[in-house]
Every structure is written in C-alpha cells, then in structure tokens.
Amino acid sequence: MSESSTPLRPTSGAKFVSPQGTRAIKDGVKISPISLVRDLQAKPEWLRMQLPSGAKYQEVMEIVKSRQLSTVCAESKCPNISECWGRGTATLMLMGSVCTRACKFCSVSTGNPQGWLDREEPAKVADAVALMGLKYVVLTSVDRDDLADGGAAHYAACVRAIHERTPDTAVEALTPDFQGRHDLVAQVLDAGLATYAQNLETVERLTHPVRDARAGYRRTLDILKFAKGHAPQTITKTSLMLGLGESDEEIERALNDMRAANVDVVTMGQYMRPTKNHLPVQRYVAPDEFQKYREYALGLGFIEAVAGPFVRSSYRAERVLEGNNLGLNAVNPAVLEGIRDSAGASLRC
C-alpha cells in the first residue's frame, strides 16, 4: 500500500467517519476558545507515568483488536493503561466507540450512530473475558441516546453472555444514565451484577459545564438510589474527578449526597486534561489531600473510599473490598472488619 493510500488518523476535535460509518467528532470536543487556555499549573512529578509496554500488554491489545472491541482504557486515554493491561485486564466498552454525548472532560468521540449495534458483541465480550481469564470484569459503554432503550437490552445481553461462558466471573457495570429510566437500569441489574456504577463525575455546581447538558447531578443520584433499592446485594459505586475548580466544602457536600443515596463505594482521582480542547486543569491535588478526602468519606460510612491521583472508577476494581485503598495504603483493620460484616457476599451475583 502506498503512503498516499494510507488513511490519515483524524486530529483531535476534527470531524471523521468511524469504521461503522458514523460521522463523529474525534475525542468528543470541537476546537474552541478553550483550546487556547492552558492548565493553571504544570504537571507535578507524581503524575508521571510509564509508557505502555510488555508481553501481557501486547496480549490484551491483540485480544481486544481481534474481537473488534473497544476499551475505555484506550478511548479515554486512561493513565493506568500500562499497569492494567500489563497485568492482563481491561475495562471493555460496549456499543462502539462513538458516544451521543459530549462531556467536556471525556475524550471518547461523539456523534450519532443512528441505531448501529454489533449484534455479535455479547459473544465477543464473553470470549475476550474467557481468554483473559478474568474472575472480575468491568464493563462500561458509550451513551446511546439514539436507541429507544439506551442500549439497556444489549448491555444486559453482554452481562448474561459472560455468565454463561464463565459462570464464576463477577461483573461490574458502569452504565449510562439511560435518561433516568429506572426500568432500563433494572434490566442491567437483573442480568446479574456484583457492582453497579454510575458516575457523578463532579460537584453539583460544576456539573454543567463538565458534563453533557443531558446529564444531571440529581439524576445520577436518583439512579444510584434506585439501583441499591432494586438490588440490595449489589454494591453501588460512583466517582468524582478532582481538580476542576471544586472546593473542599463542595466535595464534602457531594460525598454526603452520595451516602444519602445509599452509595457503597466512591472513587476519587485527579482530572487530567485529555486534549487541549477539553476543560483545563484548575489544580493538581496532592496525595495527602486525597488521603484527607478518603478519611472524610470513610467517616460517612462508605464501604470503601478509594482516593489518589491515578484512581479511576474501574481502577483495580476487583480489589475494592480489601479496605486498603486498592493497595495504595496499608490495610485499616477496623474498616476491613466492617467491610466483611456488611458486604462480604456482595461480589456474588
């Protein structure tokens, strides 16, 4: 193939056509005046990461590519991709790599897939999970407002396919908000989940501009509260990005709101600007500050509060019940005892 016939990779913020024929915006956000705004601080040393490499990393990449699957690890430019793929795990992203929403923090491409779905995806996902030998898998997806059910039936089919292929694998689902419809959330829950997650992302004041206009702070809390009521044995989980301009008081208020919605687990990590077209970083949160937020959350009664610069919603998700900040801190025996008492059976679907 000549150099002139090789397709060019679209630049961030540019229009392109996906392999499925969807017209989309690369990395989800168009070039705008925000693109000229620099982060308020230089990136500190503790946020330097190693480049992806290693045999296990290559193995995971081949499994994902050969089954034409998407991962949130790659699409969202996750800083932990080297660690996670290097130990043989990945967070699989369902229903394609084009989202109908355009959040200002997220680098997943945005467009309208106009109903496209890979009907073989449930089998492909189950196959990938089996090949990776996963005992705990995290599924997420793009938002699919173009589908009448938001993709809930397809999502549930993927969960069921995993259970049929590898019955001992526990499944965590980080889902869209399904436009607030409890019946669609219930479809996914009823497929058999160890953990159900829907991310709050930021404090209430910053929800818009950070999230797409169709998302909502109160809607997410309502979904999480419904999920816990509908499936009490399923762990509920949400996440906050820090560094977007929130205050300590707003963080504490959000954590209290989560507990009022009966959320079991919260993760807190540093917002890192994926491209220059996304929202700039307002501050880099020091590791000791993350520890302070974790201790405050545990005091509110969360089963676990995972906090650190590189923490993401699905980071080391299978270790959430260890009670030691996913191995980032020493085990707190009192917290671990409480976890075992209150949620010891929750990882069983």
C-alpha positions as CSV (number, residue, x, y, z in Angstrom):
1,M,0.0,0.0,0.0
2,S,1.4,3.4,-1.0
3,E,1.8,6.1,1.6
4,S,-0.8,8.2,-0.2
5,S,-3.4,5.5,0.2
6,T,-2.9,5.1,3.9
7,P,-5.8,6.6,5.8
8,L,-4.8,9.5,8.0
9,R,-5.7,9.5,11.7
10,P,-8.1,12.4,12.4
11,T,-6.8,15.2,14.6
12,S,-8.4,15.9,17.9
13,G,-11.6,18.0,17.5
14,A,-11.9,17.2,13.8
15,K,-14.8,15.5,12.0
16,F,-14.3,12.0,10.9
17,V,-16.2,8.8,9.9
18,S,-15.9,5.8,12.2
19,P,-15.4,2.3,10.8
20,Q,-19.1,1.7,11.3
21,G,-20.0,4.7,9.1
22,T,-20.8,7.2,12.0
23,R,-20.0,10.8,11.5
24,A,-18.3,11.9,14.6
25,I,-16.0,14.4,16.4
26,K,-12.6,12.9,17.3
27,D,-12.1,12.9,21.1
28,G,-15.6,14.3,21.6
29,V,-15.0,18.0,21.8
30,K,-14.5,20.5,18.9
31,I,-11.7,23.1,18.8
32,S,-12.9,26.2,20.6
33,P,-11.5,29.2,22.6
34,I,-10.9,26.7,25.5
35,S,-8.2,25.1,23.3
36,L,-6.1,28.3,23.9
37,V,-6.4,28.1,27.7
38,R,-3.5,26.5,29.5
39,D,-3.7,24.4,32.7
40,L,-3.2,26.7,35.7
41,Q,-0.3,24.6,36.9
42,A,2.5,22.5,35.4
43,K,2.0,18.7,35.9
44,P,3.8,17.6,39.1
45,E,6.3,14.8,39.3
46,W,3.8,12.4,41.0
47,L,1.7,12.4,37.8
48,R,4.4,11.0,35.5
49,M,3.5,7.5,34.1
50,Q,5.5,4.8,32.3
51,L,4.7,4.2,28.6
52,P,2.6,1.1,27.8
53,S,4.8,-2.0,27.1
54,G,5.3,-5.7,27.9
55,A,4.2,-9.1,26.7
56,K,1.0,-9.1,28.7
57,Y,0.1,-5.6,27.5
58,Q,0.5,-6.8,23.9
59,E,-1.6,-9.9,24.6
60,V,-4.5,-7.9,25.9
61,M,-4.2,-5.5,22.9
62,E,-4.4,-8.4,20.5
63,I,-7.4,-10.0,22.2
64,V,-9.3,-6.6,22.1
65,K,-8.3,-5.9,18.5
66,S,-9.1,-9.4,17.1
67,R,-12.6,-9.2,18.5
68,Q,-13.2,-5.6,17.3
69,L,-13.9,-4.5,20.9
70,S,-13.4,-1.0,22.3
71,T,-11.9,-0.3,25.8
72,V,-12.4,2.8,27.9
73,C,-8.7,2.4,28.7
74,A,-7.7,3.4,25.2
75,E,-10.7,5.7,24.2
76,S,-10.5,7.8,27.4
77,K,-6.7,7.9,27.3
78,C,-6.5,6.4,30.8
79,P,-3.2,6.9,32.6
80,N,-3.4,3.4,34.1
81,I,-3.5,1.5,30.8
82,S,0.1,0.4,31.2
83,E,-0.5,-1.1,34.6
84,C,-3.9,-2.7,33.9
85,W,-3.1,-4.2,30.5
86,G,0.3,-5.2,31.8
87,R,-1.4,-7.4,34.4
88,G,-3.9,-8.8,31.9
89,T,-7.1,-6.9,32.5
90,A,-9.0,-4.2,30.6
91,T,-12.3,-2.3,31.0
92,L,-14.4,-3.2,28.0
93,M,-16.6,-0.5,26.4
94,L,-19.8,-1.7,24.9
95,M,-21.8,-0.5,21.9
96,G,-19.0,1.1,19.9
97,S,-16.6,3.9,20.4
98,V,-18.8,6.8,19.4
99,C,-20.9,8.5,22.2
100,T,-24.1,10.5,21.6
101,R,-23.0,12.9,24.4
102,A,-20.1,15.4,24.5
103,C,-18.8,15.8,28.1
104,K,-16.1,18.4,28.3
105,F,-13.8,16.1,30.3
106,C,-14.1,13.0,28.2
107,S,-12.1,12.1,25.1
108,V,-14.5,9.5,23.7
109,S,-15.5,10.6,20.2
110,T,-19.1,11.9,19.9
111,G,-21.7,11.5,17.1
112,N,-24.9,9.8,16.3
113,P,-24.5,6.1,15.5
114,Q,-28.2,6.1,14.2
115,G,-29.0,2.7,15.8
116,W,-25.9,0.8,14.8
117,L,-25.1,-2.2,17.1
118,D,-22.8,-5.1,16.8
119,R,-25.2,-8.0,17.4
120,E,-22.3,-10.4,17.9
121,E,-20.7,-8.2,20.7
122,P,-22.1,-10.2,23.6
123,A,-20.4,-13.3,22.3
124,K,-17.2,-11.4,21.5
125,V,-17.1,-9.9,25.0
126,A,-17.6,-13.2,26.7
127,D,-14.9,-14.7,24.6
128,A,-12.4,-11.9,25.5
129,V,-13.2,-12.3,29.2
130,A,-12.6,-16.0,29.0
131,L,-9.3,-15.6,27.1
132,M,-8.0,-13.1,29.6
133,G,-9.0,-15.4,32.4
134,L,-10.8,-12.7,34.3
135,K,-12.6,-13.5,37.6
136,Y,-13.8,-9.9,37.8
137,V,-14.6,-7.8,34.8
138,V,-15.7,-4.2,34.4
139,L,-18.0,-3.2,31.6
140,T,-18.8,0.3,30.6
141,S,-20.3,1.8,27.5
142,V,-20.8,5.0,25.5
143,D,-24.2,6.8,25.9
144,R,-26.6,5.7,23.2
145,D,-29.4,8.2,23.2
146,D,-30.1,7.1,19.6
147,L,-31.5,3.8,20.8
148,A,-35.0,3.6,22.3
149,D,-33.8,1.8,25.3
150,G,-30.4,3.5,25.5
151,G,-28.8,0.1,24.8
152,A,-30.0,-1.5,28.1
153,A,-31.1,-4.7,26.5
154,H,-27.8,-5.1,24.6
155,Y,-25.8,-4.3,27.8
156,A,-27.8,-6.9,29.7
157,A,-27.2,-9.4,27.0
158,C,-23.4,-8.9,27.3
159,V,-23.6,-9.5,31.1
160,R,-25.6,-12.7,30.6
161,A,-23.2,-13.9,27.9
162,I,-20.3,-13.5,30.3
163,H,-22.1,-15.5,33.0
164,E,-22.9,-18.3,30.5
165,R,-19.4,-18.6,29.3
166,T,-17.6,-18.1,32.6
167,P,-20.1,-18.6,35.5
168,D,-17.5,-17.7,38.2
169,T,-16.7,-14.3,36.7
170,A,-18.2,-11.4,38.7
171,V,-19.3,-8.4,36.6
172,E,-19.2,-4.7,37.4
173,A,-21.2,-2.4,35.1
174,L,-20.5,1.3,34.8
175,T,-23.6,2.4,32.8
176,P,-25.0,5.4,31.1
177,D,-27.9,7.2,32.9
178,F,-30.5,5.7,30.5
179,Q,-32.2,9.2,30.6
180,G,-33.2,8.4,34.2
181,R,-35.4,5.5,33.4
182,H,-35.5,3.0,36.3
183,D,-36.9,0.2,34.1
184,L,-33.8,0.3,31.9
185,V,-31.4,0.4,34.9
186,A,-33.3,-2.6,36.3
187,Q,-32.7,-4.6,33.0
188,V,-29.0,-4.4,33.5
189,L,-29.1,-5.1,37.2
190,D,-31.3,-8.1,36.7
191,A,-28.7,-9.6,34.4
192,G,-26.6,-10.3,37.5
193,L,-24.1,-7.7,38.7
194,A,-21.6,-7.7,41.5
195,T,-21.3,-3.9,41.3
196,Y,-23.4,-1.2,39.7
197,A,-21.8,2.1,38.9
198,Q,-23.0,5.5,37.6
199,N,-20.5,8.3,37.9
200,L,-21.4,11.7,39.4
201,E,-18.1,13.0,37.9
202,T,-18.0,16.4,39.7
203,V,-19.7,18.5,42.3
204,E,-23.2,19.9,41.7
205,R,-22.1,23.4,40.8
206,L,-19.7,22.2,38.0
207,T,-22.0,19.5,36.5
208,H,-22.7,21.9,33.6
209,P,-20.0,22.8,32.2
210,V,-18.3,19.5,33.0
211,R,-20.9,17.0,31.8
212,D,-23.2,17.0,28.8
213,A,-26.3,19.1,29.2
214,R,-28.5,15.9,29.1
215,A,-26.7,14.5,32.2
216,G,-27.7,15.6,35.7
217,Y,-26.2,15.5,39.2
218,R,-29.6,14.7,40.8
219,R,-30.5,12.2,38.1
220,T,-27.3,10.2,38.8
221,L,-28.0,10.2,42.5
222,D,-31.6,9.1,41.8
223,I,-30.4,6.2,39.6
224,L,-27.9,5.1,42.2
225,K,-30.5,5.1,45.0
226,F,-32.9,3.2,42.8
227,A,-30.2,0.6,42.0
228,K,-29.5,-0.1,45.7
229,G,-33.2,-0.4,46.4
230,H,-33.8,-2.7,43.5
231,A,-30.8,-5.0,44.0
232,P,-29.7,-4.6,47.7
233,Q,-26.9,-7.2,47.4
234,T,-25.3,-5.4,44.6
235,I,-22.6,-2.9,45.5
236,T,-23.3,0.6,44.2
237,K,-20.4,2.9,43.2
238,T,-19.7,6.3,41.9
239,S,-16.8,8.6,41.2
240,L,-15.5,12.1,41.4
241,M,-12.8,13.8,39.4
242,L,-10.9,16.5,41.4
243,G,-9.0,19.5,40.1
244,L,-11.8,21.1,38.1
245,G,-12.3,24.1,40.5
246,E,-14.3,22.4,43.3
247,S,-13.9,23.5,46.9
248,D,-13.4,21.2,49.9
249,E,-16.9,22.1,51.1
250,E,-18.4,21.1,47.7
251,I,-16.5,17.8,47.8
252,E,-17.9,17.1,51.3
253,R,-21.4,18.0,50.2
254,A,-21.2,15.6,47.2
255,L,-20.0,12.8,49.4
256,N,-22.9,13.4,51.8
257,D,-25.3,13.4,48.9
258,M,-23.8,10.0,47.7
259,R,-24.4,8.5,51.1
260,A,-27.9,9.8,51.2
261,A,-28.4,7.9,48.0
262,N,-27.1,4.7,49.7
263,V,-23.9,4.6,47.6
264,D,-21.5,2.0,49.0
265,V,-18.2,2.9,47.2
266,V,-16.7,6.1,46.0
267,T,-13.6,6.7,44.0
268,M,-11.7,10.0,43.7
269,G,-9.0,10.8,41.3
270,Q,-7.2,13.7,39.6
271,Y,-8.8,15.2,36.5
272,M,-6.2,15.2,33.7
273,R,-7.0,17.1,30.5
274,P,-7.0,14.5,27.7
275,T,-6.5,17.1,24.9
276,K,-6.2,20.8,24.6
277,N,-9.8,21.1,23.5
278,H,-11.1,19.8,26.9
279,L,-11.5,21.7,30.1
280,P,-8.2,22.9,31.6
281,V,-6.9,21.6,35.0
282,Q,-7.6,24.1,37.8
283,R,-5.3,22.4,40.3
284,Y,-3.3,19.3,40.9
285,V,-4.5,17.6,44.1
286,A,-1.6,16.4,46.3
287,P,-1.6,12.8,47.5
288,D,-2.0,13.8,51.2
289,E,-5.2,15.8,50.2
290,F,-6.6,12.7,48.6
291,Q,-6.0,10.8,51.8
292,K,-7.9,13.5,53.7
293,Y,-10.9,13.2,51.4
294,R,-10.7,9.4,51.8
295,E,-10.8,9.6,55.6
296,Y,-13.7,12.0,55.5
297,A,-15.7,9.6,53.2
298,L,-15.0,6.6,55.3
299,G,-16.3,8.6,58.3
300,L,-19.6,8.9,56.5
301,G,-20.0,5.2,56.3
302,F,-18.8,4.2,52.7
303,I,-17.8,0.6,52.5
304,E,-14.7,1.9,50.7
305,A,-13.4,5.3,49.5
306,V,-10.6,4.9,47.0
307,A,-8.6,8.1,46.5
308,G,-5.4,9.0,44.8
309,P,-4.0,10.9,41.8
310,F,-4.3,8.0,39.3
311,V,-7.5,6.5,40.7
312,R,-10.3,6.0,38.1
313,S,-13.7,4.4,38.6
314,S,-12.6,1.0,37.3
315,Y,-9.0,1.0,38.6
316,R,-8.2,-2.2,40.4
317,A,-12.0,-2.7,40.8
318,E,-11.7,-6.3,41.8
319,R,-9.8,-5.2,44.9
320,V,-12.4,-2.8,46.3
321,L,-13.3,-4.9,49.3
322,E,-9.8,-5.2,50.6
323,G,-10.3,-2.0,52.5
324,N,-6.8,-0.7,51.9
325,N,-7.4,1.9,49.1
326,L,-6.7,-0.7,46.5
327,G,-3.3,-1.5,47.9
328,L,-2.3,2.2,47.8
329,N,-2.4,2.4,51.6
330,A,-1.9,0.0,54.4
331,V,-4.9,-2.0,55.5
332,N,-7.1,-0.4,58.1
333,P,-8.3,-3.4,60.2
334,A,-11.4,-1.6,61.5
335,V,-12.5,-0.7,58.1
336,L,-11.8,-4.2,56.7
337,E,-13.8,-5.8,59.5
338,G,-16.7,-3.5,58.7
339,I,-16.5,-4.4,55.0
340,R,-16.6,-8.1,55.7
341,D,-19.5,-7.8,58.0
342,S,-21.7,-5.6,55.8
343,A,-20.8,-6.6,52.3
344,G,-18.9,-9.9,52.4
345,A,-21.3,-11.6,50.0
346,S,-21.8,-8.7,47.6
347,L,-19.3,-9.9,45.0
348,R,-21.5,-12.9,44.3
349,C,-24.0,-12.3,41.5
